[in-house]
Amino acid sequence: MQPVVRDLLKNFDAIVMEPMALNKIMGNHPPPGPISKWSRASSQHGTGYTAGLWILFHIMSVGLVKWNHLATDDGQMIIPAAMADIQRNYVEHFFQCEECRLNFLSDFDACMFDRCNRLITLANGGTLEQFIQYPLWLYETHNGVNVRLRNERIEQGIESESFTTQAEISWPPASSCPLCWLSREKDRWDELEVYKFLEQSYWLEDDDVEVLRMLSESGVAIEEKKMLDHSMVAENYSDKLDLYSTVPWCCFVLILALVRYRKKKYNLRGIHKKIESDNF
């Protein structure tokens, strides 16, 4: 993942001016072969893009926490609620699965999983505990989608109710992160342990400072700080999701630019809380 990000950032101007430059860069980073453990849905025709987009969103969510924790200038921090709005708008205007798009927008605008209260609208003075609510909210949203799809398969007779349980369809499984679960019934999560697992799965620790430095070449001052203690994270990550998906990277650079623009605009207009209960 990180080599692709580096090349995209180093050649940002060329990519904007000439689309073929993006194709050339992506051609230098061929994707690995399909991984069966990545997602059951990704094995179905035409659904790999959906799984890849989710991975991109998760990478961005953990990246927000990393960036805000290392930035020394509060004015350069990324607002969690604004980042969520950007993801919403991307799905609304560019995601071609109509049913998926409408379901996501309906849940988002209805503040599902307490989005409107969990995601802060001002990054200045924000704490690490507040920033990690963004990747946790996205993680809960993703699991909610998986549970809904399971229930739909059961209703359509495609899958029996005994085939999988709600706990089994939720990620991560207890076998990969036993510390993530607070109860034997597997119905309550430890938020901090879940975030640690997300961080381990979607961010390569060795490249933290280098990638953030490249993102901040426009003038953002960053310093290396001690991140969360990972000593308690389970060592068994055999089911870790693949971090690479070719198609979503094509929109990665554009999203980075949108973040800076939307953050400035967001401070002026306040929180985006569009709730349409009739669509929920």
C-alpha positions as CSV (number, residue, x, y, z in Angstrom):
1,M,0.0,0.0,0.0
2,Q,2.6,2.6,1.1
3,P,4.7,2.5,-2.1
4,V,1.6,3.3,-4.1
5,V,0.8,6.2,-1.9
6,R,4.3,7.6,-2.1
7,D,4.3,7.5,-5.9
8,L,0.9,9.1,-6.1
9,L,1.9,11.9,-3.7
10,K,5.3,12.5,-5.4
11,N,3.6,12.8,-8.8
12,F,0.4,14.6,-7.8
13,D,0.8,17.5,-10.2
14,A,1.6,15.2,-13.1
15,I,-1.5,13.1,-12.3
16,V,-3.8,16.1,-12.3
17,M,-2.4,17.4,-15.6
18,E,-2.2,14.1,-17.5
19,P,-4.5,11.1,-16.7
20,M,-2.0,8.7,-18.4
21,A,0.5,9.6,-15.6
22,L,-1.9,7.9,-13.2
23,N,-2.1,4.8,-15.4
24,K,1.7,4.7,-15.6
25,I,2.1,4.8,-11.8
26,M,-0.5,2.2,-11.2
27,G,1.2,0.0,-13.8
28,N,4.3,0.0,-11.7
29,H,2.4,-1.5,-8.8
30,P,0.5,-4.6,-10.0
31,P,-2.0,-5.9,-7.5
32,P,-1.5,-9.3,-5.9
33,G,-3.7,-12.2,-6.8
34,P,-7.1,-12.6,-5.3
35,I,-7.2,-13.6,-1.6
36,S,-10.1,-15.8,-0.6
37,K,-10.1,-14.6,3.0
38,W,-10.5,-11.0,1.9
39,S,-14.3,-10.9,1.6
40,R,-17.0,-13.4,0.7
41,A,-18.6,-10.8,-1.5
42,S,-15.5,-9.9,-3.4
43,S,-15.5,-13.4,-4.9
44,Q,-18.8,-12.6,-6.7
45,H,-18.7,-11.1,-10.1
46,G,-18.5,-7.3,-10.1
47,T,-18.3,-6.9,-6.3
48,G,-14.6,-6.7,-5.8
49,Y,-14.8,-2.9,-6.2
50,T,-17.1,-2.7,-3.2
51,A,-14.8,-4.6,-1.0
52,G,-11.9,-2.5,-2.2
53,L,-13.7,0.7,-1.5
54,W,-14.4,-0.4,2.1
55,I,-10.7,-1.1,2.6
56,L,-9.8,2.4,1.2
57,F,-12.3,4.0,3.6
58,H,-10.9,2.1,6.6
59,I,-7.3,3.1,5.6
60,M,-8.5,6.7,5.5
61,S,-10.2,6.5,8.9
62,V,-7.1,5.1,10.6
63,G,-4.9,7.7,8.7
64,L,-7.0,10.5,10.1
65,V,-6.2,9.4,13.7
66,K,-2.5,9.1,12.8
67,W,-2.4,12.5,11.1
68,N,-4.2,14.3,13.9
69,H,-2.1,12.7,16.6
70,L,1.2,13.7,14.9
71,A,0.3,17.2,13.7
72,T,1.6,20.0,16.0
73,D,-0.6,22.7,14.4
74,D,-4.3,22.3,15.5
75,G,-5.4,24.3,12.5
76,Q,-4.1,21.6,10.1
77,M,-6.0,18.7,11.8
78,I,-8.6,16.8,9.8
79,I,-12.2,17.0,11.2
80,P,-13.7,13.6,11.6
81,A,-17.2,14.7,10.7
82,A,-16.0,16.4,7.6
83,M,-14.1,13.3,6.5
84,A,-17.3,11.3,6.9
85,D,-19.2,13.8,4.8
86,I,-16.6,13.4,2.0
87,Q,-17.0,9.6,2.0
88,R,-20.8,10.1,2.0
89,N,-20.6,12.4,-1.0
90,Y,-18.3,10.0,-2.9
91,V,-20.8,7.2,-2.4
92,E,-23.7,9.4,-3.5
93,H,-22.1,10.6,-6.7
94,F,-19.8,7.9,-7.8
95,F,-20.9,4.5,-6.4
96,Q,-22.8,2.7,-9.2
97,C,-24.6,0.0,-7.1
98,E,-27.9,1.8,-6.7
99,E,-29.2,-0.4,-3.8
100,C,-25.9,-0.2,-2.0
101,R,-25.7,3.5,-2.5
102,L,-29.2,4.2,-1.2
103,N,-28.8,2.0,1.8
104,F,-25.5,3.7,2.8
105,L,-26.9,7.2,2.4
106,S,-30.1,6.3,4.3
107,D,-28.1,5.0,7.3
108,F,-25.6,7.9,7.1
109,D,-28.3,10.6,7.0
110,A,-30.2,8.9,9.8
111,C,-27.1,9.1,12.0
112,M,-26.9,5.4,12.4
113,F,-24.4,4.1,15.1
114,D,-24.7,7.5,16.7
115,R,-22.6,9.2,14.0
116,C,-23.9,12.7,14.7
117,N,-22.8,12.6,18.3
118,R,-19.7,10.5,18.0
119,L,-17.9,12.4,15.2
120,I,-16.5,15.8,16.4
121,T,-17.0,18.8,14.1
122,L,-13.9,20.7,15.3
123,A,-10.5,19.1,15.4
124,N,-8.9,21.8,17.5
125,G,-8.3,20.5,21.0
126,G,-9.6,17.0,20.0
127,T,-8.3,14.0,22.0
128,L,-7.1,10.7,20.7
129,E,-10.2,9.1,22.3
130,Q,-12.4,11.4,20.2
131,F,-10.5,10.9,17.0
132,I,-10.7,7.1,17.2
133,Q,-14.5,7.3,17.2
134,Y,-14.3,7.9,13.4
135,P,-12.7,4.6,12.5
136,L,-14.8,2.8,15.1
137,W,-18.0,4.3,13.6
138,L,-17.0,3.2,10.1
139,Y,-16.1,-0.2,11.4
140,E,-19.5,-0.6,13.1
141,T,-21.2,0.7,9.9
142,H,-19.4,-1.9,7.8
143,N,-20.3,-4.7,10.2
144,G,-23.9,-3.4,10.1
145,V,-23.9,-3.8,6.3
146,N,-22.6,-7.4,6.6
147,V,-25.3,-8.3,9.1
148,R,-28.0,-6.8,6.9
149,L,-26.7,-8.7,3.9
150,R,-26.7,-11.9,5.9
151,N,-30.4,-11.3,7.0
152,E,-31.3,-10.6,3.4
153,R,-29.7,-13.9,2.2
154,I,-31.7,-15.7,4.9
155,E,-35.0,-14.1,3.9
156,Q,-34.4,-15.0,0.3
157,G,-33.6,-18.6,1.1
158,I,-30.1,-18.3,-0.2
159,E,-28.6,-19.1,3.2
160,S,-29.9,-20.9,6.3
161,E,-30.0,-19.1,9.6
162,S,-27.8,-21.8,11.1
163,F,-25.1,-21.3,8.4
164,T,-23.6,-18.2,10.2
165,T,-24.3,-16.3,13.3
166,Q,-24.2,-12.6,13.7
167,A,-21.0,-12.8,15.7
168,E,-19.4,-14.9,12.9
169,I,-20.3,-12.5,10.2
170,S,-18.9,-9.5,12.2
171,W,-15.2,-8.7,11.8
172,P,-12.8,-9.3,13.4
173,P,-13.6,-12.8,14.5
174,A,-12.7,-13.9,18.0
175,S,-10.0,-16.1,16.6
176,S,-8.1,-13.1,15.2
177,C,-8.7,-10.7,18.1
178,P,-9.8,-12.3,21.3
179,L,-9.2,-9.1,23.2
180,C,-11.7,-7.3,21.0
181,W,-14.6,-9.1,22.7
182,L,-15.9,-8.1,26.2
183,S,-18.3,-11.0,26.7
184,R,-18.4,-14.7,26.1
185,E,-21.6,-14.2,24.1
186,K,-19.6,-12.2,21.5
187,D,-22.0,-9.3,21.5
188,R,-19.9,-6.5,23.1
189,W,-16.7,-5.0,21.9
190,D,-13.7,-3.4,23.6
191,E,-13.4,-0.1,21.6
192,L,-9.7,0.5,22.3
193,E,-8.8,-3.1,21.4
194,V,-10.8,-2.9,18.2
195,Y,-9.1,0.3,17.2
196,K,-5.7,-1.3,17.8
197,F,-6.7,-4.1,15.6
198,L,-7.9,-1.7,12.9
199,E,-4.6,0.1,13.1
200,Q,-2.6,-3.1,12.9
201,S,-4.7,-4.2,9.9
202,Y,-4.9,-1.0,7.9
203,W,-1.7,0.9,8.7
204,L,1.9,-0.1,8.4
205,E,3.6,1.2,11.5
206,D,7.1,1.5,10.0
207,D,6.0,4.0,7.4
208,D,3.9,6.3,9.7
209,V,6.3,9.2,9.8
210,E,7.5,9.0,6.2
211,V,4.0,9.0,4.7
212,L,2.7,11.7,7.0
213,R,5.8,13.8,6.1
214,M,5.0,13.5,2.4
215,L,1.4,14.4,3.0
216,S,2.5,17.5,4.9
217,E,5.1,18.9,2.4
218,S,2.8,21.8,1.8
219,G,3.8,23.2,5.2
220,V,2.2,21.2,7.9
221,A,4.6,20.7,10.8
222,I,4.6,17.2,12.3
223,E,6.6,15.5,14.9
224,E,7.1,11.9,15.9
225,K,5.1,10.9,18.9
226,K,4.5,7.7,20.7
227,M,1.3,6.1,19.5
228,L,-1.0,3.6,21.3
229,D,0.7,0.7,23.0
230,H,0.3,-2.4,20.8
231,S,1.6,-4.9,23.3
232,M,-1.9,-6.0,24.1
233,V,-2.9,-6.7,20.6
234,A,-3.4,-10.4,19.7
235,E,-0.6,-11.8,17.6
236,N,-2.8,-14.0,15.4
237,Y,-3.6,-11.9,12.3
238,S,-4.0,-14.7,9.9
239,D,-7.3,-13.4,8.7
240,K,-6.0,-9.9,8.1
241,L,-7.6,-8.2,5.1
242,D,-5.6,-7.5,2.1
243,L,-4.7,-3.8,2.0
244,Y,-4.5,-3.4,-1.7
245,S,-7.2,-2.7,-4.3
246,T,-6.3,-1.2,-7.6
247,V,-9.5,0.6,-8.6
248,P,-10.1,2.6,-5.3
249,W,-6.5,4.1,-5.5
250,C,-7.5,6.0,-8.6
251,C,-9.7,8.2,-6.4
252,F,-7.3,8.4,-3.4
253,V,-5.4,11.5,-4.5
254,L,-8.6,13.4,-5.2
255,I,-10.0,12.6,-1.8
256,L,-6.8,13.9,-0.2
257,A,-7.3,17.2,-1.9
258,L,-10.9,17.3,-1.0
259,V,-10.1,16.8,2.7
260,R,-8.1,20.1,2.8
261,Y,-10.9,22.0,1.0
262,R,-13.8,20.7,3.0
263,K,-12.0,21.2,6.3
264,K,-11.8,24.9,5.7
265,K,-15.3,25.1,4.5
266,Y,-16.6,23.0,7.4
267,N,-15.3,25.5,10.1
268,L,-17.6,28.1,8.5
269,R,-20.8,26.2,8.1
270,G,-20.8,23.8,11.2
271,I,-21.9,20.2,11.4
272,H,-23.7,18.4,8.6
273,K,-26.6,16.7,10.2
274,K,-29.0,15.8,7.5
275,I,-31.5,13.3,8.9
276,E,-34.2,11.9,6.7
277,S,-36.2,9.5,8.9
278,D,-38.5,8.6,6.0
279,N,-35.5,7.1,4.1
280,F,-34.4,4.9,7.1
